[in-house]
Structure formats: C-alpha cells, structure tokens
Amino acid sequence: MDQILQQLPATFWTVPYVGARFPGSRAVADRPGLALGANCQLFAFEVLRHFDLAPPALRSSELWTDTRSTVRVSVAQPLDLLLFNAADDAYGAHVGVWVDEGRVLHLCAEAGRPAVWEMADFATRERYRVLIGIKRVIARQPPG
C-alpha cells in the first residue's frame, strides 16, 4: 500500500462529503477540520496539512491561478493537487491528491467518503473527464 495512504489517520477515511464545507465558508470558519464533513478541496487541503504543507484556502479557480503558495507542474508527484472538470475550466473544478502512479485520493459526492481512483476512473465520468492540471504546494507549515 502507498506510503501516503498508510500515514493518514483512520479519521480521514470516515469524512463524509458535505458540499457546503469548503475553504473560506462560514461553516468551516465556525467549525474547522473534517469532523463535520468536507468538500473535495477542504479534504485535499487537510490531507496536505497532515504532511506539513500549507495549501492556501482557495477555491478551484483561485487555486489554479495562485502563484504564491503553489506552482503548476506537468508531471505529478505524491501530494500534488489535481484539478478535474467536465470542460477545460478551473471554475468549480474537483480537487484530488496524487498518491502514487496513476492513483488519486479524493472526496466526492458520488462516493460519499474518501476514495482512491485510478486516472482512468476520472476519465470515464463526464464531470471529471478533463484534467485541468496539476498544482504543487510549495508553502510549508511553520514548525511547532
């Protein structure tokens, strides 16, 4: 099994999909964390935080254009963010975390709980068929 998946606490695997819990939402500001559920972005960002990265609390299109905390890359490495959508548009894109060769950890309404899909699984679904691109978080959490 992949090192990233092995290092995630069991609580990550029970997070329910809740679309209203996204980065910057009032629901997340009032009750941070994953205990009350998350959308794809919040879940992916919390995975990265577990590994001491500091993703910006941005929505998909803002994440795609961000250059302060992330960079675009052409080849994914573990813990890179992948953005998927039905069209080549980052607005409303689905966000997942690359874990190893061809596999992405993500949280979506369809699965209801975190899942690991092959890239081919995304391509067969209309809403995820286009890989917008890959973002690498370069910001690290401060020690402590």
C-alpha distance (Angstrom), angle and dihedral (degrees) to the residues before:
residue distance angle dihedral
M1 . . .
D2 3.76 . .
Q3 3.83 119.0 .
I4 3.81 93.2 -128.3
L5 3.79 93.2 52.6
Q6 3.81 91.7 46.2
Q7 3.80 91.6 53.4
L8 3.80 96.0 53.0
P9 3.81 114.4 101.5
A10 3.80 115.6 -115.5
T11 3.82 90.3 -110.5
F12 3.83 90.0 70.2
W13 3.82 90.4 63.7
T14 3.81 93.9 56.9
V15 3.82 98.7 51.5
P16 3.81 109.8 126.6
Y17 3.79 121.5 -138.9
V18 3.83 109.0 -105.9
G19 3.79 112.2 171.1
A20 3.81 94.2 -161.2
R21 3.82 91.2 61.8
F22 3.79 102.4 81.1
P23 3.82 132.9 138.1
G24 3.79 110.1 -71.7
S25 3.80 95.3 15.8
R26 3.79 121.3 135.1
A27 3.81 89.0 -123.1
V28 3.81 91.1 59.4
A29 3.82 93.5 41.3
D30 3.81 89.8 53.9
R31 3.81 95.8 42.6
P32 3.83 112.3 17.1
G33 3.78 123.4 -166.4
L34 3.78 133.9 47.9
A35 3.81 102.8 -76.4
L36 3.82 93.1 99.3
G37 3.79 94.0 41.9
A38 3.77 135.6 -95.9
N39 3.75 145.3 -135.1
C40 3.80 120.2 -117.7
Q41 3.81 95.4 -86.4
L42 3.79 97.0 48.0
F43 3.80 90.6 47.3
A44 3.82 93.4 48.8
F45 3.80 92.1 46.8
E46 3.82 91.9 50.5
V47 3.81 89.8 51.2
L48 3.80 89.2 54.1
R49 3.81 91.9 46.3
H50 3.80 88.5 54.3
F51 3.81 86.0 61.2
D52 3.84 92.8 48.7
L53 3.79 96.8 -101.5
A54 3.81 119.9 133.6
P55 3.81 109.5 -141.7
P56 3.79 114.7 -173.8
A57 3.81 115.4 -109.1
L58 3.79 92.7 -114.1
R59 3.78 135.5 139.4
S60 3.81 118.5 -117.1
S61 3.79 100.8 -88.7
E62 3.81 91.5 44.1
L63 3.81 90.2 48.2
W64 3.80 90.3 51.4
T65 3.81 92.3 54.2
D66 3.82 96.2 39.4
T67 3.82 116.1 115.8
R68 3.82 100.6 167.5
S69 3.80 100.7 70.6
T70 3.81 102.1 13.2
V71 3.79 141.6 39.3
R72 3.79 131.3 -156.1
V73 3.79 114.7 -114.2
S74 3.78 132.3 -175.2
V75 3.82 98.9 -146.4
A76 3.80 120.2 48.0
Q77 3.78 123.9 -127.8
P78 3.80 127.1 -173.5
L79 3.83 111.8 -66.7
D80 3.81 94.7 21.2
L81 3.81 116.4 134.8
L82 3.81 119.3 -120.8
L83 3.79 121.9 -158.9
F84 3.82 120.0 -152.3
N85 3.79 131.8 -178.3
A86 3.80 142.4 156.6
A87 3.82 89.9 -103.4
D88 3.79 136.5 21.7
D89 3.80 92.7 -83.4
A90 3.80 126.5 110.2
Y91 3.82 93.0 -153.0
G92 3.80 106.7 110.0
A93 3.80 92.3 -1.6
H94 3.78 120.7 164.5
V95 3.82 115.0 -115.0
G96 3.80 127.1 -147.9
V97 3.80 137.6 166.1
W98 3.81 122.0 -115.1
V99 3.80 108.5 -128.9
D100 3.79 103.7 172.0
E101 3.80 143.3 -36.8
G102 3.77 105.8 -14.1
R103 3.81 97.2 -23.4
V104 3.79 127.7 116.0
L105 3.81 128.7 -168.9
H106 3.79 111.3 -146.0
L107 3.78 146.6 146.6
C108 3.80 119.9 -128.5
A109 3.78 138.1 162.7
E110 3.81 91.1 -115.0
A111 3.81 93.4 61.4
G112 3.82 95.4 30.5
R113 3.81 92.5 -153.3
P114 3.81 132.8 48.0
A115 3.79 113.2 -65.2
V116 3.78 139.1 178.3
W117 3.79 113.5 -132.7
E118 3.76 132.6 -178.2
M119 3.79 115.7 -120.1
A120 3.81 87.8 -109.2
D121 3.83 89.4 60.9
F122 3.80 89.9 61.2
A123 3.80 92.7 47.0
T124 3.82 92.0 56.5
R125 3.81 93.3 56.7
E126 3.79 118.8 78.7
R127 3.80 95.1 -141.7
Y128 3.84 93.1 51.9
R129 3.80 102.2 30.7
V130 3.84 96.2 111.3
L131 3.79 119.9 66.3
I132 3.81 101.8 -147.9
G133 3.77 90.8 -169.5
I134 3.77 149.1 -83.8
K135 3.80 128.3 -76.0
R136 3.79 125.5 -165.7
V137 3.78 118.0 -154.7
I138 3.80 108.2 -133.8
A139 3.81 97.4 176.4
R140 3.80 116.0 95.3
Q141 3.78 127.7 -156.7
P142 3.79 113.7 -107.0
P143 3.81 113.4 -103.5
G144 3.69 116.8 -99.0
